[in-house]
Amino acid sequence: MSHPDLIIHDEKDNVGVVVIEKTREGQNCNAWIMENDRTVKVPSAYAVPLGHKIALKDLKIGDTIFKYGHDIGKVVKEIKKGEHVHVHNIKTKKW
């Protein structure tokens, strides 16, 4: 694989991090899973900017978001595979 579009740190992660300027709507992104040096394809439902997250599977309200192998929050609005995951649809469990 050439350069990845997304990086997934851990097999249990359910989001990938965009490592290009931005994804394009409908792009079939190359995603590198660091934990085992494996690659997968992940759709991007629309443009997602550098450093932001894309859902690797459908997520429902109350689901836990895992990034870097760690719990980073919970889903507060349904998220479909390939959609942008950010403050509009997840919240920290601390608040």
Secondary structure, DSSP 8 states (H G I E B T S, - for coil): --S-SEEE-STT-SEEEE-SSB--TT-EEEEEETTTTEEEEEE-SS--BTT-EEESS-B-TT-EEEETTEEEEEESS-B-TT-EESTTTEE-TT-
